[in-house]
């Protein structure tokens, strides 16, 4: 038997309310990393990760066009999607905030991957990707990469639902 859910139909678009509606869908939390000019590491928390293809292995994520690091990720040849474990809420919060050197406080958890992109030790899964396609949609850029190397292990993922970790 299904449970009846009260829904409220929206007849006009409101960005904040639309974000709340999207929050009804629980998502995993990832840390996306890359290496910028001069070998500078860059990273940010995302929840827009999805598979695209098994053959060839491809994944996607989306990036706000107004993000401070948007030019770095848009121009990067390689990026890493690090799927966060349930215990990584503080790390997720740290990389979700703007900051000059987000890696300084946790450098021991990272090692260089393909193209120098930082790979997170202890991640539930990592996907080292060669950036292949960029599509512009609204206020975001959809980044598609070919997975060249990956890892995965057991454990519970960090989940985001209705504006908080679950």
C-alpha positions in Angstrom: 0.0 0.0 0.0 1.3 3.5 -0.8 1.3 6.4 1.5 -0.6 9.5 0.4 1.6 12.6 0.3 0.3 16.1 0.5 1.6 18.1 -2.5 1.3 21.7 -3.4 1.2 22.6 -7.0 3.2 25.6 -8.1 1.9 27.8 -10.9 4.9 30.3 -11.0 8.6 29.7 -10.7 10.4 30.8 -7.5 14.1 29.8 -7.3 14.2 29.2 -3.6 11.0 27.1 -3.6 12.3 25.1 -6.7 15.5 24.4 -4.7 13.4 23.1 -1.9 11.5 20.8 -4.3 14.8 19.5 -5.7 15.9 18.8 -2.0 13.2 16.1 -1.8 15.5 13.9 -3.8 18.3 12.6 -1.6 21.7 12.7 -3.3 25.2 11.5 -2.5 27.9 14.1 -1.8 31.1 14.3 -3.7 34.3 16.3 -3.6 35.4 17.3 -7.1 39.1 18.1 -7.5 41.4 19.3 -10.2 44.8 20.9 -10.7 45.0 24.4 -12.0 47.7 26.5 -13.5 51.1 26.1 -11.8 49.9 22.9 -10.1 47.5 24.6 -7.7 44.8 22.1 -6.4 41.2 23.2 -6.5 38.2 21.5 -4.9 34.5 21.9 -4.2 31.6 20.0 -2.8 29.0 18.8 -5.3 25.9 16.7 -5.3 25.3 16.7 -9.1 27.2 13.6 -10.0 25.7 10.9 -12.3 26.8 8.1 -14.6 26.4 8.7 -18.4 27.8 5.5 -20.1 29.3 2.2 -19.2 31.0 1.8 -22.6 33.0 3.9 -22.7 32.9 4.7 -19.0 31.6 8.3 -18.6 30.3 10.4 -15.8 28.9 13.9 -15.5 28.6 16.7 -12.9 27.4 20.2 -13.1 29.0 23.5 -12.1 27.5 26.9 -11.4 28.8 29.3 -14.1 29.2 31.9 -11.3 31.4 29.7 -9.1 34.7 31.2 -8.2 36.6 28.2 -9.5 34.4 27.7 -12.6 37.1 28.8 -15.1 39.6 26.4 -13.5 37.3 23.4 -13.8 36.0 24.4 -17.2 39.6 24.5 -18.6 40.9 21.5 -16.7 42.1 18.5 -18.7 41.5 16.1 -15.7 39.2 16.1 -12.7 38.5 13.6 -9.9 35.1 12.8 -8.4 35.7 11.6 -4.8 32.5 10.1 -3.4 32.4 11.0 0.3 31.8 8.5 3.1 29.3 9.1 5.8 32.0 10.3 8.2 33.1 13.1 5.9 30.5 15.7 6.7 33.0 18.2 8.1 35.2 17.7 5.0 32.2 18.4 2.8 31.3 21.5 4.7 35.0 22.7 4.5 35.1 22.4 0.7 31.6 23.9 0.3 32.8 27.3 1.6 34.9 29.7 -0.4 38.5 29.8 0.7 42.0 30.5 -0.6 43.7 27.2 0.1 41.1 24.6 1.1 43.7 21.8 0.9 46.0 23.2 3.6 43.9 21.9 6.5 43.7 18.3 5.1 46.7 17.9 2.8 47.6 14.5 4.3 44.4 13.0 2.8 45.3 13.8 -0.8 47.7 12.3 -3.3 48.2 13.4 -7.0 46.2 11.5 -9.5 46.0 11.8 -13.3 47.1 15.2 -14.5 47.9 16.1 -10.8 44.3 16.2 -9.8 44.0 15.4 -6.0 42.6 12.0 -5.1 41.1 11.7 -1.6 42.3 8.9 0.6 39.4 7.2 2.4 36.8 8.2 -0.2 34.0 5.6 -0.8 34.9 5.7 -4.5 37.1 7.8 -6.8 36.7 8.4 -10.5 39.7 10.0 -12.2 38.4 11.5 -15.4 39.7 13.0 -18.6 37.4 16.0 -19.3 35.7 15.5 -22.7 32.5 17.6 -23.1 31.1 20.8 -21.7 27.5 21.8 -22.2 25.9 25.0 -21.1 22.5 24.8 -19.6 21.0 27.8 -17.8 23.2 29.0 -15.0 25.3 25.8 -15.0 28.0 24.0 -17.1 27.5 20.2 -17.5 30.9 18.6 -17.4 31.3 15.1 -18.9 34.5 13.1 -18.4 35.8 9.7 -19.5 36.8 7.6 -16.5 40.4 6.5 -16.9 40.9 5.1 -13.4 38.6 4.4 -10.5 38.5 2.8 -7.0 35.7 1.8 -4.7 35.2 0.2 -1.3 32.5 -0.7 1.3 30.9 1.7 3.6 28.0 4.1 4.0 27.9 7.2 1.7 27.4 10.8 2.9 23.9 11.7 1.8 22.3 15.2 1.5 18.5 15.5 1.8 16.3 18.6 2.3 19.2 20.9 3.0 21.2 18.8 5.4 23.2 15.6 5.8 21.2 12.5 6.3 
